[in-house]
Amino acid sequence: MRRFVRLVFVIALVALTWIGAGQPQAALAGASLNSADAKLATEFGKKIDLNNTNISNFKSYRGLYPTLAQKVIANAPYDSAEDVLNIAGLSDRQTSLLKEYLDAGTFTVTPVDPVFNEGDDRINNGAYK
C-alpha cells in the first residue's frame, strides 16, 4: 500500500510539473519598468550615483574599492557630487583620486531611493563575482 501511495504521489508530482512547464510566463517584452529599472536606464546606470550605488559598482574604478568606496557610501547622502570631496578624514591621495573621477564625470547624485538603499544592500548585496 505504501508503494502504491508513493507511486501515485510521484506521478501526480511529475504531471503537475509537466503541466506547469507549459504555462506561459509573464510577458517581459513591453512590460512597464519598475522604479529600479527606470532609474538604471538613466544617467544612474552609466555613472556612480553617490547616494544610491552599491559598493560593488566601485570595483571598475582603480583606487576606489573597497576602502574609499566604503567611506563614500558611509557619508551619503550628498546634495551634489562635489560634496564627496568634503568627507572628513580623507588623505590627500584619496581627495585627489576622488577629484580625478569627479572631473572625469564619473559621479552623479540623484535623490536617495529606498529601492537601492534598503538594509545593508549598498555595502553587501550578496552578489559576488
Backbone bond lengths (Angstrom), bond angles and torsions (degrees), N, CA, C in turn:
res aa  C-N    CA-C-N  psi(-1)  N-CA   C-N-CA  omega(-1)  CA-C   N-CA-C  phi
1 M - - - 1.452 - - 1.526 110.73 -
2 R 1.343 116.61 -41.93 1.465 119.18 179.35 1.521 111.23 -61.52
3 R 1.306 116.06 -41.53 1.469 119.70 179.54 1.522 111.07 -62.50
4 F 1.307 115.52 -39.58 1.453 119.69 179.65 1.533 110.87 -64.42
5 V 1.315 117.90 -43.20 1.472 122.77 179.34 1.525 109.72 -63.85
6 R 1.340 116.11 -43.48 1.470 119.82 177.20 1.516 111.37 -61.20
7 L 1.314 116.40 -43.51 1.461 121.08 -179.28 1.525 110.41 -62.46
8 V 1.313 117.82 -44.83 1.464 121.75 178.87 1.539 109.86 -62.86
9 F 1.313 116.19 -41.70 1.463 120.65 179.77 1.532 110.66 -62.80
10 V 1.324 117.18 -46.12 1.466 121.15 -179.77 1.516 110.65 -64.20
11 I 1.319 117.73 -42.69 1.469 120.73 178.66 1.525 110.47 -63.14
12 A 1.318 116.86 -42.18 1.465 120.57 178.91 1.528 110.66 -64.69
13 L 1.317 116.84 -41.52 1.461 120.82 179.09 1.519 111.36 -63.38
14 V 1.324 116.53 -44.87 1.469 120.82 178.21 1.523 110.27 -63.53
15 A 1.306 116.91 -42.78 1.465 120.73 -179.46 1.523 111.15 -63.67
16 L 1.323 117.16 -44.01 1.467 120.00 179.65 1.527 111.48 -65.94
17 T 1.308 116.48 -38.12 1.460 120.34 177.68 1.520 110.32 -65.13
18 W 1.314 115.99 -43.47 1.460 120.81 -179.36 1.528 110.96 -65.89
19 I 1.311 116.68 -41.41 1.469 120.83 178.81 1.528 110.15 -65.74
20 G 1.332 117.21 -43.06 1.459 121.44 -179.86 1.512 113.05 -65.93
21 A 1.336 116.97 -29.58 1.463 120.51 -179.09 1.511 111.70 -67.36
22 G 1.310 117.08 -24.73 1.458 120.31 -179.03 1.512 114.02 -85.87
23 Q 1.315 117.05 -4.78 1.457 120.05 -178.72 1.517 110.15 -76.19
24 P 1.322 117.84 138.14 1.467 120.28 -179.95 1.523 111.41 -68.73
25 Q 1.318 115.57 142.60 1.460 121.47 176.22 1.527 108.39 -81.15
26 A 1.304 115.82 163.39 1.461 119.88 177.04 1.523 108.62 -60.53
27 A 1.290 116.45 138.46 1.459 120.73 -178.39 1.517 110.19 -64.69
28 L 1.323 115.76 124.12 1.457 119.64 179.27 1.520 111.16 -90.59
29 A 1.321 115.91 -38.55 1.459 118.90 179.77 1.523 108.64 -70.79
30 G 1.291 115.62 128.68 1.451 120.51 178.64 1.511 113.69 84.78
31 A 1.320 116.84 -2.78 1.469 118.93 178.11 1.523 108.64 -70.59
32 S 1.304 115.73 144.94 1.460 118.43 -179.93 1.519 109.82 -70.12
33 L 1.309 116.59 147.87 1.454 122.11 -178.35 1.520 110.42 -78.01
34 N 1.320 115.78 142.56 1.451 118.44 171.98 1.526 107.57 -80.17
35 S 1.320 117.57 177.52 1.465 119.93 -174.16 1.520 112.29 -64.94
36 A 1.329 118.08 -35.06 1.465 120.75 179.20 1.529 110.65 -67.11
37 D 1.323 117.29 -46.95 1.467 120.63 179.45 1.521 111.50 -63.49
38 A 1.329 115.97 -39.24 1.466 119.52 179.28 1.528 110.29 -62.99
39 K 1.322 117.28 -40.48 1.458 120.96 -179.75 1.525 110.81 -69.55
40 L 1.336 117.13 -38.60 1.461 120.70 179.22 1.526 111.98 -65.58
41 A 1.324 117.16 -22.89 1.456 121.36 178.97 1.524 112.35 -79.70
42 T 1.337 117.71 -7.30 1.458 121.92 -179.88 1.527 109.97 -98.64
43 E 1.316 116.14 -163.23 1.462 123.14 177.88 1.532 111.38 -55.93
44 F 1.329 116.98 -29.45 1.459 122.10 179.73 1.520 111.26 -55.30
45 G 1.310 117.62 -39.34 1.451 121.28 -177.99 1.514 114.05 -74.29
46 K 1.329 117.70 -15.56 1.458 122.04 -176.68 1.527 113.36 -105.32
47 K 1.320 116.71 -16.46 1.460 122.11 -177.49 1.518 109.49 -129.04
48 I 1.310 116.37 174.35 1.452 120.67 174.15 1.521 108.11 -88.89
49 D 1.331 115.87 113.14 1.457 121.30 175.63 1.520 107.10 -84.37
50 L 1.299 116.81 110.20 1.463 122.12 -173.35 1.526 113.40 -62.17
51 N 1.312 117.87 -21.77 1.464 120.94 -179.40 1.526 113.29 -94.78
52 N 1.313 118.37 -13.37 1.461 119.62 -171.72 1.524 116.17 -135.03
53 T 1.316 118.77 -18.49 1.457 120.90 -173.79 1.524 112.66 -70.23
54 N 1.319 115.36 142.78 1.456 122.81 175.52 1.519 110.13 -74.55
55 I 1.317 117.47 150.06 1.470 122.23 -176.97 1.526 112.28 -58.03
56 S 1.312 117.92 -31.14 1.468 119.88 -178.28 1.530 112.26 -65.38
57 N 1.325 117.90 -22.53 1.466 120.34 178.56 1.523 112.55 -71.46
58 F 1.313 117.16 -14.47 1.460 121.17 178.25 1.528 111.75 -80.31
59 K 1.327 117.91 -12.58 1.465 122.05 -176.83 1.523 112.73 -59.23
60 S 1.290 117.55 -30.29 1.468 121.89 -177.06 1.524 113.08 -72.84
61 Y 1.305 117.14 -10.88 1.457 121.22 -173.73 1.529 110.33 -113.58
62 R 1.289 115.49 113.10 1.461 122.86 -175.41 1.533 111.15 -55.12
63 G 1.321 115.51 129.76 1.454 121.76 175.51 1.517 115.55 89.63
64 L 1.323 118.12 -10.42 1.465 120.25 -177.38 1.524 113.16 -91.56
65 Y 1.313 117.07 -34.41 1.460 121.08 -173.48 1.513 110.59 -100.37
66 P 1.292 120.47 136.32 1.456 130.30 -0.78 1.531 113.58 -99.44
67 T 1.344 117.79 -24.27 1.458 120.93 -169.68 1.523 113.11 -64.09
68 L 1.304 116.97 -52.67 1.460 120.30 -177.54 1.525 110.87 -68.87
69 A 1.307 116.87 -37.67 1.464 120.63 177.49 1.526 110.88 -60.64
70 Q 1.312 116.29 -39.93 1.460 119.86 179.34 1.530 111.31 -65.49
71 K 1.329 117.42 -37.40 1.469 120.69 176.58 1.526 110.91 -65.85
72 V 1.321 115.63 -41.24 1.470 120.16 179.74 1.520 110.06 -61.76
73 I 1.307 116.87 -46.54 1.466 121.23 -179.26 1.527 111.26 -66.11
74 A 1.315 116.61 -41.75 1.470 120.72 -177.66 1.527 112.53 -64.87
75 N 1.334 117.45 -25.51 1.465 120.67 -177.36 1.522 113.52 -99.21
76 A 1.308 117.89 4.61 1.465 121.63 177.23 1.522 109.03 -73.16
77 P 1.299 119.65 156.71 1.454 128.98 9.89 1.528 113.09 -88.04
78 Y 1.313 113.61 159.12 1.467 122.13 179.88 1.524 108.81 -116.12
79 D 1.340 115.58 147.13 1.463 120.44 175.78 1.520 111.01 -83.28
80 S 1.321 116.31 -30.53 1.466 121.25 177.41 1.522 108.06 -146.25
81 A 1.307 116.87 161.15 1.464 121.20 -179.61 1.527 111.32 -61.51
82 E 1.317 117.30 -32.35 1.462 121.57 -179.37 1.529 112.64 -64.99
83 D 1.327 117.03 -22.31 1.464 121.12 -179.64 1.528 112.10 -62.67
84 V 1.317 117.46 -19.66 1.464 120.70 -179.73 1.536 110.97 -63.23
85 L 1.314 116.55 -23.74 1.467 120.56 179.84 1.528 111.82 -75.36
86 N 1.330 117.73 -12.30 1.461 122.37 -177.78 1.529 113.72 -95.74
87 I 1.321 117.93 11.19 1.467 120.86 178.89 1.521 108.72 -65.17
88 A 1.313 116.46 128.52 1.466 121.04 -179.57 1.527 110.24 -68.13
89 G 1.316 115.50 141.13 1.457 120.94 174.46 1.513 116.02 85.00
90 L 1.335 118.13 9.30 1.466 119.74 177.23 1.516 110.22 -74.60
91 S 1.312 116.03 140.77 1.463 119.92 174.44 1.527 108.49 -77.05
92 D 1.319 116.78 167.02 1.467 120.41 177.78 1.524 110.36 -60.58
93 R 1.329 116.37 -39.68 1.472 121.07 179.55 1.527 110.62 -63.55
94 Q 1.327 117.05 -43.85 1.460 120.64 179.41 1.526 111.37 -64.67
95 T 1.328 116.35 -41.31 1.464 120.26 178.36 1.523 110.92 -63.39
96 S 1.328 117.30 -43.74 1.469 119.61 -179.77 1.531 111.23 -67.02
97 L 1.320 116.75 -36.15 1.459 120.30 177.54 1.525 111.14 -65.05
98 L 1.323 116.60 -45.44 1.465 120.25 177.01 1.523 111.00 -62.29
99 K 1.323 117.31 -39.23 1.468 121.10 178.95 1.524 110.66 -63.89
100 E 1.335 116.98 -40.64 1.466 120.27 178.02 1.531 110.72 -58.87
101 Y 1.331 116.05 -48.33 1.469 119.33 -179.94 1.520 111.67 -68.40
102 L 1.301 117.20 -34.10 1.459 121.47 177.14 1.521 110.30 -64.28
103 D 1.343 116.12 -46.25 1.470 120.68 179.29 1.527 111.59 -65.29
104 A 1.314 117.31 -29.31 1.472 121.42 179.67 1.529 111.96 -79.38
105 G 1.329 116.86 -5.12 1.465 120.03 179.10 1.523 113.17 79.97
106 T 1.317 117.57 22.92 1.461 122.30 -178.24 1.519 112.47 -73.11
107 F 1.326 117.05 -30.90 1.459 121.60 -174.21 1.520 112.04 -100.86
108 T 1.302 114.54 149.52 1.454 122.48 171.09 1.526 107.15 -142.68
109 V 1.311 116.44 165.31 1.456 121.79 178.00 1.521 108.00 -134.79
110 T 1.320 115.62 126.48 1.456 121.75 172.73 1.529 106.84 -126.27
111 P 1.319 117.92 163.67 1.466 119.41 179.39 1.530 111.35 -56.86
112 V 1.316 115.95 147.80 1.462 121.54 179.36 1.523 108.79 -59.74
113 D 1.320 115.85 129.84 1.463 122.20 -179.10 1.526 108.73 -116.00
114 P 1.330 118.38 120.07 1.464 120.81 -179.00 1.529 113.55 -56.14
115 V 1.319 117.90 -27.48 1.460 120.76 179.24 1.529 110.55 -57.80
116 F 1.326 116.52 -35.96 1.452 121.04 -176.97 1.528 113.22 -99.21
117 N 1.319 118.21 -7.09 1.453 121.25 -172.45 1.522 115.32 -120.24
118 E 1.317 118.66 5.10 1.458 120.22 -178.58 1.521 110.79 -69.80
119 G 1.305 116.41 140.42 1.461 121.41 177.27 1.515 111.30 60.98
120 D 1.303 116.22 -143.45 1.458 121.60 179.29 1.523 111.51 -104.54
121 D 1.317 117.95 25.26 1.461 121.25 -175.68 1.515 114.04 -61.66
122 R 1.325 118.41 -26.71 1.461 118.78 179.96 1.521 111.41 -71.14
123 I 1.315 117.51 -31.05 1.454 121.65 179.81 1.531 110.72 -88.08
124 N 1.315 118.07 -43.27 1.459 121.00 -178.49 1.517 108.72 -148.45
125 N 1.328 115.50 102.69 1.455 119.48 179.77 1.523 112.33 -94.29
126 G 1.334 116.54 2.27 1.453 120.13 177.11 1.511 114.06 80.21
127 A 1.324 118.45 4.90 1.466 122.17 177.55 1.513 108.54 -97.21
128 Y 1.308 116.19 109.26 1.457 120.94 -176.86 1.512 109.32 -111.87
129 K 1.331 115.68 129.31 1.468 120.80 -179.98 1.492 109.39 -118.37
